[in-house]
Amino acid sequence: MKKIYVFFVFLFTLFIIGVKNDVKVKAQATAGDLSITIDEKLPTSFLVNTEAPNFKKHFIVKLGSATHELKDSEINLGGFNISIIGDYTITATVTVGANTVSKTLAVKVIEVDAEGPIITVKKPLHMEDEFGRTPWDSQESMISLMDRFFIWDAVEGYIAPTESMFEGIENVRLNQYGEEFTISILAEDSKGNPTYFGDIRLFIVNTIGNVLIEVNEDLPLEIVVNSEEPDFTKYFKVTDNLTVVDITNDYIIRRGFDVTKIGTYDISIRYSRKYVFDRNRDIKQTTLQFKVIEADVTAPEIITYRIDDELIDGKLHWPYHNMDDEAGRKLADDSLEMFMQRFRVYDNVDGKIDITYVDDDGKIKAIRSFFKGIENVRLDQKDSEYVITFEVIDRAGNKQTKVITMVVVDDKAPIYIDFANKHYRINDRINLIEMLNTIGISDNFDESKSVLKIVISDTKIFEKVQMSYHDLEKYKNRFTADELAEAAKAYNYVLKDGTYDVRVIAFRSDNEKNILVDKVITIVIADKKIQNLFQIHEDLGLDTNNGIVMYYLTNFEDAKNGEFAIMLDAKDSSGNVSPTRTLRVVVENGPTLGTILLVINAGAIVIFALAVGIYFLVKTQKGKKKESEE
């Protein structure tokens, strides 16, 4: 009983597995799938008294996708005898089920091989043009040309084409577009029996470039009934191999377009190269949909670039410009010109409506009459608001307007002046404040005459960080491997997170001798930045006066040689913060150039004095010697 139970459990398990895996049995090939073909590469003529062939190889039997190997019983040699010259018929007969398929092959036994190979074209060449030339695709190789020919000998079977059979093929240059090359095709079998196919005048056609059809989107796609019919050739631009094609109406497919009948019509352009090698590449077609309408009642469409998507609380913020001089006024005018040229107008019937013109200098300018209120805008009036109404009317009288509220804002951060690394000698007696004050600042709106400057100094606030892999990757195409390896050793100065008691010195740029504050405060550095940096001067009770404040962060130490960092930050009255910049100060051992020159000059004077002394000493000794001789 237990064995029976186990057996039923086993059967049930098999059933479940079969259901889950959805077992499918591949359908077997039927007798209707049976076929026999001849291998056309094998020979059909055989020399008398040579080795008899195995004719089973001449027949290819397929049962579905499977190959069936002929049996001896399935082939009838028809009395074939390699020793007797004559014609024979070989028959293969295969039976599968109720279906029987037969195939015959005519063969010969011959005395001598006196005939050359047969040359046929298995893939047709392009038809000869009006000059008798055979056009050839410049993107097809000469190997492809040879592969188009099938060379077969009755005794030897298939003969693979070689370059020696195509005389002149070695001279063909596929990049010599429009040139003609003559190729003579001659094939021989192993007995030397020749077959001359003839000459091909190969004409190289440039197909490297593409055919490109562009649509003129400035033209309208709607036409009022019974109005003038549009010139459809102007809607398209065809470029073939970088050459612009002269479009005629022969390229246009109208599909029954009738300007007197209201409706929708598809108008196409079809361009075909003179020689079509590849329909997908050499024939191009593009279609536009046109409408013939009863009347134009649609207002033009106003299209803007970087206006609607840059509105803040429904207003467009536009940069402030100083207009105190002619150069500033020109920059302001150019800025407004940029604003106006962000507008485009398209009408369903009129197409693109021009709102620009070309001035006497050849520059494109906006027609200001479209912009009501633009004449009142002054970009030197910070925080001022101006309402500008753009209004356009099409030829049918349909009007469209767009109102823009422009707010003049200062959105440019201050820029650093004389920002560069500095080199000193240790005995230069460097004054920290004087050194830092050589780095100035300028702003487009705030005055830069008396800038509040805050120095934060401590030896521990910086750390050196090597260049990252990402930084090095940016320069890998500009420098050699050795240079990049050297750069990998380089480093940058960054602030080190932590809490520090630092020295703070405050002064104004126009009076560095007057120290406003010199004290110790506590700062917090997190994420490589000083927390509430631009709040420090307010906590110290200092006013910026002109709106600009500049911070110097440094680890500089007096009377010590080495490399030090200076990090710059600045902010103007509009809240624009300058990018943080870091420079290095290098203090080296050794005398200054002035000291070296002084030593050199002093040495020269001593040498000169010594030479003069020796001269007079020698002269005196000679005088005394002369007197003693007398």
Buried (B, 14 or more C-beta within 10 A) or exposed (E): EEEEEEEEEEEEEEEEEEEEEEEEEEEEBEBEBBBBEBEEEBBBBBBBEEEEBEBBEBBBBBBBEEEBEBEEEBBBBBEBEBEEEEEBEBBBBBEBEEEEBEBBBEBBBBEEBEBBBBBEEEEEBBEEBEEEBBBBBBBBEBEEBBBBBBBBBBBBBBBEBEEEBBBBBEEBEBEEBEEBBBBBBBBBBEEEBEBEBEEBBBBBBBBEEEBBBEEEEEBBBBBBBEEEEBEBBEBBBBBBBEEEBEBEEEBBEBEEBEBEEBEEBEBBBBBEBEBBBEEEBBEBEBEBEBBBBEEBEBBBEBBBEEBEEEEEEEEBBBBBBBBEEEEBBEBBEEBBBEBBBBBBBBBBBBBBBEBBEEEEEEEEEBEEEBBBBBEEBEBBEBEBEBEBEBBBBBEBEBEBEBEBEBBBBBBBBBBBEEBEEBEBBBBBEBEBBEBBBEBBBEBBBBEBEBBBBBBBBBEEBBBEEEBEEEEBEEEEEEEEEEEBEEBBEEEBBBBBEEEBEBEBBBBBBEEBEEEBBEEEBEBEBEEEBBEEBBEBBEEBEBEBBBBBBBBBBBBBEEEEBEEBBBBBBBBBBBEBEBEBBBBBBEBEEEBBEEEEEEEEEEEEEEEEEEEEEEEEEEEEEEEEEEEEEE
